[in-house]
Amino acid sequence: MYERCCGLDIHKASIAACALITDKGKTLEETRRFGTMTADLRELAVWLQQKEIRHVAMESTGIYWKPVWNILEPAGFELLLANAQEVKVVPGRKTDQKDSQWIADLHKHGLLRNSFVPPRIIRDLRDLTRTRAILTQEHSSICNRIQKVLEDANIKLGSVASDVFGVSGRAMLRALMKGDNDAEALANLSKGTLRKKIPQLRRALEGQVTAHHRLLLTGHWNRMEFLEREIANLETQIAERMKPTAEEMALTRQNTAEDAPAPLSPREQAIQFWMEIPAVGWTAACSMTAELGVNMDQFPSAAHAASWAALCPGNNESAGKRLSGKTRKGNVWLRRTMCEVAWAASHTKDTYFAAQFRRIASRRGSKRALMAVAHSILVTAYHMLKHKCHYKELGADFFDAINRDKVRDRLVQRLSKLGFDVTLKSKATGETATDDGQNSLAAALTVTQSDRDSLM
């Protein structure tokens, strides 16, 4: 497939490179070893250019492939990142040189599947959103530690205030750290609707806060505020990365009038589309953009995108029998974001996703229902961005509308079990329903009690 290609086996301190050059039916092989310092990587790029090699394949070894990619990508090489599980050599014959030869040989014949590596601007955005997710998780842990110290000091603030770290809660915590143990004074620091609970607050704040507790609270508090500043800074940087770059602005101005409003970047357009989906906020939309990118052509179909995010059942079949359909490994960051969105969507009112969650949860449990809703939201997001179409709400009665007969029969059966005689009359025609199941879901129910005394 490729007359000139190279395979790289990348490690922390060294890179084994194997160049395959086919000329007049003969394939010449040359192997070299390079370091991983920046100067060594530039030497690797020069060596590949001297060999007139444009196609380079490498194994996704931890984080070590990224510096190599960042050096070779601007030089114009056509790079391929292979999954490490798909390029394993025969056991007992593994050396760095043979690994590079094997990668080069597979790449030469087009047998390697390329992993999704987004453009540099999306990769940088991905680093920011992932760091924000990590810091948010650490912030939650610090908040839990603060509440643990409060419980140890028998301060029951969390039993009265719904948000310990709201305006009122923070004022009380600051006073506690300064040494104020007067429950009356602490309770009077409450604001807004929490002032209605001042009597309960007095009792909750009558604890035994010692110098040891104040030391722990102060340390946790400082770390919490530091994380909040870092998260706010990251959100500012994420918002900046969403704006159009100089190249995007120049390209857009060539195709628009001078008095036209400022154009949106592809990332801002993706966020606008995805925020139309119920429960998808700005933070979730940014994470989806960072993980999926803005060009859905990299996924042949929505099913491929769902599989890449590990939001679809795995294939496990043997002897014609379907075994466990446990989800495969995939992008854990996107999967977590979609599950968080799905959980929020399941609590929305009059939406298709909430109805889907309730429908599946009643039969298969909330965990499977959550994954199904996450899959549906990802498929919806894929088609919205690929076809540049807006979100259309199907409504909470969507499943009832497509299963009218089953819903009607189920409701009639439940009423019959309660001892009622049920007569159905169509609103449209006024005709009494028969048992053939062809009447609409909008039929009016005329219920007569057959045995009033038995139901009392």
RAURKA-V125883 format. One record per pair of residues at least 24 apart in sequence whose ideal C-beta (glycine too) atoms are under 7 Angstrom apart, sorted by the first residue. I is the first residue (numbers start at 0). J is the second residue. D is the distance in whole Angstrom. If there is no record, write none. Layout:
i/j/d
I/J/D
I/J/D
This chain:
i/j/d
0/107/6
0/108/6
0/109/4
1/54/5
1/106/7
1/107/5
3/50/7
3/51/6
3/52/5
3/54/7
4/52/6
4/54/4
4/56/7
4/103/6
4/106/5
4/107/5
5/47/6
5/52/5
5/55/5
5/103/6
6/56/5
6/99/5
6/100/7
6/102/3
6/103/3
6/106/6
7/55/7
7/57/4
7/67/7
7/99/6
7/102/7
8/58/6
8/95/5
8/98/4
8/99/4
8/102/7
9/57/6
9/58/6
9/60/5
9/63/5
9/64/5
9/67/6
10/60/7
10/63/6
11/35/7
11/63/6
14/43/7
14/67/7
15/95/4
15/96/6
15/98/7
15/99/4
16/43/7
16/99/6
17/99/4
17/100/5
17/103/4
18/50/5
18/52/6
19/103/5
19/104/7
19/107/5
20/50/7
30/96/5
30/99/6
35/66/7
40/66/6
40/67/6
40/70/4
41/70/6
44/70/6
44/71/6
44/74/5
47/76/7
53/77/5
54/106/7
56/81/6
56/102/5
56/103/7
56/106/4
56/111/6
58/83/5
58/86/6
58/102/6
59/83/6
59/114/6
68/116/7
79/106/6
79/111/6
79/113/5
80/113/7
80/114/4
80/116/5
81/111/5
81/112/7
81/114/7
82/112/7
82/114/6
85/112/6
115/297/6
115/307/7
117/292/4
120/240/7
120/244/7
121/289/6
121/292/5
123/240/7
124/237/7
124/240/5
124/288/7
124/289/5
125/289/4
125/290/6
127/233/6
127/236/6
127/237/5
127/240/7
128/237/6
128/285/6
128/286/5
128/289/4
129/332/6
130/233/6
131/230/6
131/233/5
131/234/7
132/332/7
134/226/5
134/229/6
134/230/5
135/230/6
137/226/6
138/223/6
138/226/4
138/227/7
138/230/7
141/219/6
141/222/5
141/223/5
141/226/7
142/223/7
144/219/5
145/216/6
145/219/5
145/220/7
145/223/7
148/212/6
148/215/5
148/216/6
148/219/7
151/212/7
152/206/5
152/207/6
152/208/5
152/212/5
153/206/4
153/207/6
154/203/7
154/204/6
154/206/4
154/208/7
155/203/4
156/203/6
156/204/7
158/203/6
159/196/6
159/199/5
159/200/6
159/203/5
160/193/6
166/190/5
167/193/5
172/216/7
172/220/7
175/208/6
175/216/7
176/213/5
176/216/5
176/217/5
176/220/6
178/213/7
180/208/6
237/285/5
241/266/5
241/267/5
241/270/7
265/293/4
266/293/6
269/293/5
269/384/6
272/383/5
272/384/6
273/380/5
273/383/7
275/389/6
275/390/4
276/376/6
276/379/6
276/380/7
276/390/5
277/344/5
277/347/5
277/350/5
277/352/6
278/340/5
278/343/4
278/344/4
278/347/6
279/340/6
283/336/6
283/339/7
283/340/5
286/336/4
287/336/6
287/380/6
290/330/6
290/332/6
290/333/4
291/333/7
295/381/6
295/384/5
295/385/4
298/381/7
301/378/4
301/381/4
301/382/6
304/377/6
304/381/5
305/374/5
305/377/6
305/378/6
308/333/5
308/334/5
308/337/7
308/377/6
309/334/5
310/334/6
310/337/6
310/370/6
310/373/5
310/374/4
310/377/6
311/374/6
337/373/4
337/376/6
337/377/5
338/369/6
338/373/5
340/376/6
341/369/5
341/372/4
341/373/4
341/376/6
342/369/6
344/372/6
344/376/7
345/372/6
349/394/7
349/395/5
350/392/6
350/395/6
351/392/6
351/393/4
351/394/6
351/395/7
351/397/5
352/376/7
353/395/6
354/395/5
354/397/6
354/398/6
358/398/6
399/440/6
400/440/7
403/439/6
403/440/4
404/436/4
406/440/6
407/438/7
407/440/6
407/442/7
408/436/7
414/446/6
418/449/6
418/450/5
418/453/6
418/454/5
419/446/5
419/447/7
419/448/6
419/449/6
420/447/5
420/449/5
421/446/6
